[in-house]
Protein backbone atom coordinates (compact mmCIF):
# COMPACT_ATOMS: atom_id res chain seq x y z
CA UNK A 1 0.00 0.00 0.00
CA UNK A 2 0.91 3.70 0.08
CA UNK A 3 4.61 4.29 -0.38
CA UNK A 4 5.59 0.65 -0.64
CA UNK A 5 7.93 -0.34 -3.43
CA UNK A 6 6.36 -2.21 -6.32
CA UNK A 7 6.69 -5.96 -6.18
CA UNK A 8 9.17 -7.32 -8.69
CA UNK A 9 8.55 -10.43 -10.74
CA UNK A 10 10.85 -12.27 -13.12
CA UNK A 11 9.53 -10.10 -15.96
CA UNK A 12 10.09 -6.79 -14.17
CA UNK A 13 7.98 -4.62 -11.87
CA UNK A 14 4.50 -5.88 -11.09
CA UNK A 15 1.84 -3.54 -12.52
CA UNK A 16 -0.21 -1.55 -9.98
CA UNK A 17 -3.33 -3.45 -9.02
CA UNK A 18 -2.13 -6.80 -10.31
CA UNK A 19 -2.52 -8.29 -6.83
CA UNK A 20 -5.95 -6.81 -6.21
CA UNK A 21 -8.80 -9.18 -5.71
CA UNK A 22 -12.49 -8.25 -5.92
CA UNK A 23 -14.68 -10.33 -3.62
CA UNK A 24 -17.96 -10.24 -1.77
CA UNK A 25 -17.94 -8.89 1.77
CA UNK A 26 -18.75 -11.27 4.61
CA UNK A 27 -19.71 -10.70 8.22
CA UNK A 28 -16.13 -11.28 9.38
CA UNK A 29 -15.06 -8.32 7.16
CA UNK A 30 -17.29 -5.76 8.86
CA UNK A 31 -14.72 -4.37 11.30
CA UNK A 32 -12.09 -3.93 8.60
CA UNK A 33 -14.46 -2.55 5.95
CA UNK A 34 -15.82 -0.08 8.49
CA UNK A 35 -12.19 0.86 9.19
CA UNK A 36 -11.82 1.76 5.51
CA UNK A 37 -14.98 3.87 5.72
CA UNK A 38 -13.72 5.62 8.85
CA UNK A 39 -10.32 6.37 7.29
CA UNK A 40 -11.98 7.70 4.13
CA UNK A 41 -14.46 9.90 6.01
CA UNK A 42 -11.78 11.27 8.33
CA UNK A 43 -9.95 12.44 5.22
CA UNK A 44 -12.92 14.46 3.97
CA UNK A 45 -12.58 18.27 4.12
CA UNK A 46 -15.33 18.70 6.70
CA UNK A 47 -15.49 19.94 10.27
CA UNK A 48 -14.30 17.30 12.74
CA UNK A 49 -17.66 17.38 14.53
CA UNK A 50 -19.50 16.65 11.27
CA UNK A 51 -17.21 13.69 10.57
CA UNK A 52 -17.65 12.35 14.11
CA UNK A 53 -21.44 12.64 13.94
CA UNK A 54 -21.61 11.15 10.41
CA UNK A 55 -19.49 8.05 10.99
CA UNK A 56 -22.04 5.99 12.95
CA UNK A 57 -24.56 6.52 10.14
CA UNK A 58 -22.15 5.36 7.45
CA UNK A 59 -20.92 2.16 9.09
CA UNK A 60 -22.35 -1.15 7.89
CA UNK A 61 -23.57 -4.04 10.06
CA UNK A 62 -24.67 -7.64 9.53
CA UNK A 63 -28.19 -6.57 8.50
CA UNK A 64 -26.71 -4.39 5.76
CA UNK A 65 -25.01 -7.47 4.32
CA UNK A 66 -28.51 -8.84 3.68
CA UNK A 67 -29.88 -5.61 2.23
CA UNK A 68 -26.95 -4.57 0.03
CA UNK A 69 -24.54 -6.22 -2.33
CA UNK A 70 -21.10 -5.38 -0.98
CA UNK A 71 -17.84 -5.88 -2.76
CA UNK A 72 -14.33 -5.37 -1.50
CA UNK A 73 -11.07 -4.78 -3.29
CA UNK A 74 -8.30 -6.46 -1.34
CA UNK A 75 -4.57 -6.85 -1.66
CA UNK A 76 -2.94 -9.56 0.41
CA UNK A 77 -6.25 -9.80 2.32
CA UNK A 78 -6.10 -6.11 3.36
CA UNK A 79 -9.26 -4.23 2.36
CA UNK A 80 -8.46 -1.24 0.14
CA UNK A 81 -11.94 -0.33 -1.08
CA UNK A 82 -15.64 -1.00 -0.48
CA UNK A 83 -18.75 -0.59 -2.64
CA UNK A 84 -22.32 -1.24 -1.50
CA UNK A 85 -25.45 -1.11 -3.65
CA UNK A 86 -28.99 -2.35 -4.02
CA UNK A 87 -31.54 -2.61 -6.79
CA UNK A 88 -34.21 0.08 -6.87
CA UNK A 89 -37.54 -0.25 -8.61
CA UNK A 90 -38.74 2.89 -10.33
CA UNK A 91 -40.91 4.68 -7.79
CA UNK A 92 -41.92 7.78 -9.71
CA UNK A 93 -38.30 8.82 -10.13
CA UNK A 94 -38.46 8.68 -13.90
CA UNK A 95 -35.17 6.77 -13.91
CA UNK A 96 -36.57 3.31 -14.42
CA UNK A 97 -35.29 0.28 -12.54
CA UNK A 98 -31.69 0.93 -11.53
CA UNK A 99 -28.97 0.27 -8.99
CA UNK A 100 -28.50 2.68 -6.09
CA UNK A 101 -24.82 2.94 -5.22
CA UNK A 102 -25.12 3.35 -1.47
CA UNK A 103 -21.44 3.67 -0.63
CA UNK A 104 -18.05 3.83 -2.32
CA UNK A 105 -15.02 4.17 -0.06
CA UNK A 106 -11.30 3.77 -0.67
CA UNK A 107 -8.48 3.96 1.87
CA UNK A 108 -6.83 7.37 1.57
CA UNK A 109 -3.43 5.72 1.02
CA UNK A 110 -4.89 3.78 -1.94
CA UNK A 111 -6.87 6.60 -3.56
CA UNK A 112 -5.92 7.54 -7.09
CA UNK A 113 -4.80 4.01 -8.00
CA UNK A 114 -8.00 2.96 -9.79
CA UNK A 115 -9.74 1.09 -6.98
CA UNK A 116 -12.84 3.29 -7.08
CA UNK A 117 -12.98 2.93 -10.87
CA UNK A 118 -12.69 -0.84 -10.59
CA UNK A 119 -15.60 -0.91 -8.14
CA UNK A 120 -17.73 1.44 -10.28
CA UNK A 121 -17.02 -0.70 -13.36
CA UNK A 122 -18.19 -3.76 -11.41
CA UNK A 123 -21.39 -1.99 -10.36
CA UNK A 124 -22.05 -0.93 -13.96
CA UNK A 125 -21.45 -4.49 -15.20
CA UNK A 126 -23.97 -5.72 -12.62
CA UNK A 127 -26.56 -3.16 -13.74
CA UNK A 128 -26.07 -4.19 -17.38
CA UNK A 129 -26.28 -7.91 -16.57
CA UNK A 130 -29.53 -7.29 -14.67
CA UNK A 131 -31.01 -5.24 -17.56
CA UNK A 132 -31.24 -2.11 -15.43
CA UNK A 133 -31.26 1.41 -16.87
CA UNK A 134 -28.34 2.77 -14.90
CA UNK A 135 -26.77 3.59 -11.56
CA UNK A 136 -27.84 6.37 -9.20
CA UNK A 137 -25.55 7.83 -6.56
CA UNK A 138 -26.65 10.09 -3.73
CA UNK A 139 -23.22 11.50 -2.99
CA UNK A 140 -21.72 13.66 -0.31
CA UNK A 141 -20.73 17.13 -1.47
CA UNK A 142 -17.04 16.29 -1.06
CA UNK A 143 -17.26 13.48 -3.62
CA UNK A 144 -19.31 15.27 -6.27
CA UNK A 145 -16.31 16.00 -8.49
CA UNK A 146 -15.19 12.35 -8.27
CA UNK A 147 -18.49 11.06 -9.65
CA UNK A 148 -18.57 13.74 -12.36
CA UNK A 149 -15.04 12.70 -13.37
CA UNK A 150 -16.18 9.06 -13.47
CA UNK A 151 -18.80 9.89 -16.10
CA UNK A 152 -21.85 10.39 -13.89
CA UNK A 153 -24.17 13.31 -14.68
CA UNK A 154 -25.53 15.46 -11.89
CA UNK A 155 -29.32 15.38 -11.74
CA UNK A 156 -31.24 18.57 -11.08
CA UNK A 157 -33.49 18.84 -8.06
CA UNK A 158 -37.12 18.29 -8.94
CA UNK A 159 -40.44 16.87 -7.94
CA UNK A 160 -39.58 13.18 -8.37
CA UNK A 161 -39.21 11.04 -5.28
CA UNK A 162 -35.76 11.53 -3.80
CA UNK A 163 -35.03 14.45 -6.10
CA UNK A 164 -34.62 16.79 -3.15
CA UNK A 165 -31.25 15.18 -2.39
CA UNK A 166 -28.70 17.83 -3.41
CA UNK A 167 -25.93 15.67 -4.91
CA UNK A 168 -27.58 13.01 -7.06
CA UNK A 169 -25.62 11.56 -9.95
CA UNK A 170 -26.69 9.21 -12.73
CA UNK A 171 -24.92 7.07 -15.27
CA UNK A 172 -26.91 5.20 -17.88
CA UNK A 173 -26.21 1.64 -18.90
CA UNK A 174 -28.10 2.09 -22.18
CA UNK A 175 -25.90 1.65 -25.26
N, C-alpha and C positions, 0 to 999 in steps of 0.2 A: 504494500500500500504506500501512501504518500511518502515520497523521498527515497524509497527503496530502489536499489539498482535493479535493472531488468535482468530476469533470469536468462542464462545463456544456454543454448542447446548446441548440439554438434554443428548445426547449420548456421549458427550466429545468434544474435539476440532474439529472444522470444518476443513476438509482437504483443503490444498492450492488449489486454483482454483475452489472450489466448488460454488463460487458465480460469476464466470465468465460467461459472456454471449457473444456469437458470433452473430453478426448481420451485415446487410448491412449498409454501410455508406450512409448518406443523406446530402443534401446541408447544412442543419443546423449544421452538424458535422465538416464542413471544418475548422473552426478556431481551434477547439480542436484537430482534427487529425493532422493539420499542427503544432500545439504545440508539439505533440508527436514527429513528425519528427524533429523539431528544437531541442528539448531536446536530442534526440538520436544523431543527427549530432554533436551537441556541445560537446558530450562526446567522439567523435572519436579522436584518437591520430594523429591529423593533425594540421598544422599551423593555427592559428586563422584566418588569411586572407583567406586561402583556404576554411575554413568552412563558413565564411561570404559570399564569392563569390558563393559558391555552394548552399547555402540554397534557394535562389529564384528559382533555377532550379529544386529543389526537392519538392517544395510545390505543392499541388494539388488545382485545382479550379473546378468550376461547370462543365466546359467542360470535364474535366478528369472523372467526374462521369458518363458521357455518353460513354466515350471511354474505361474505365477500369471497371472491377468488383472490388469493394473495400469492404473488410470486416474489422470489428473492433472487438477487444476483449475488453469488458467493465466489470467493477465491480462497482456496485452502480452508474451506468450511467457515471462513469469516464472512459475515453478511455485509455487503457493500451498498446494496440498494433494495428497496421495497416498493412494490406497486400493489394496490388493492382496488378492485372494481366489482361492480355488479351490473346485471342486466336491468334495464328500465323499460317498461312498456310506455308507449306514448300516452300521456295523461294530459291532453290538451296543450302540450308544449309546442306542437307543430314540428317536432324533430323526428317523429317516427320512433320505432323501437331502436334502442341504442344501448351502448355501455356507458355507465357513469364511472369515470375514473375518480375514485374516492380519495386516494392518496398516492403520491409519488415522492419518495424520499431517497436521497443518496448521501452517504457519509461525506462531510465536507472535504476530507482528505482524498476522496475518490471522485469528486465533482470535476466535470470537464473532460472525463475520460471516455464518455460514451455510454455509461451505465443507464442514465435516464433515457437516452435514445433507444437503447436495447429494450428496455421495459416498455416504452411507448410502442415500439414496433411490434412487440409481442401482444400488447393490448389491441392494436389495430388488426393484427392477423386473426385474433380471436373474434373480433367484431365481424370481420369479413367471413370467416368460417361459419359464423352463426347467422349469416344473412341479415346483419343489422345495418342501419343507415349510417352510423358513425359513432364517435366517442365525444361525450360531454365532460368537461372539467369545470368544477366550481373551485377556482383557485384562490389562493391568498394573494393579496396585492403584490407582495414581494416576489412572487413567481410568475407574474403576468408576462413579463418579457421573455421568460424561458418558454412558455407555451406558444407565444407568438413566433418565436424563433424556430420552434419545432413544427410549424405549419398550421397551428390551430388559429382559428379566426375568432376574434372577440365578438360576442353576441350583444346586441343592444338590449337595454332594459325594456320591458314591455309588459303586456297584460297576461302573457302565458304563465302557467303555473311554474314557479321557480324563477321567473324572469326578473324578479326583484333583487336577485343575488348580483352584486356589482361586478364580479370578475368571472364571467362565464365564457368558456371557450369551446369551440366546436371544430371537429375535423370529420369530414365526410369519408365514408368508405366506398362511395359510389365511384365507378370508373370514370 
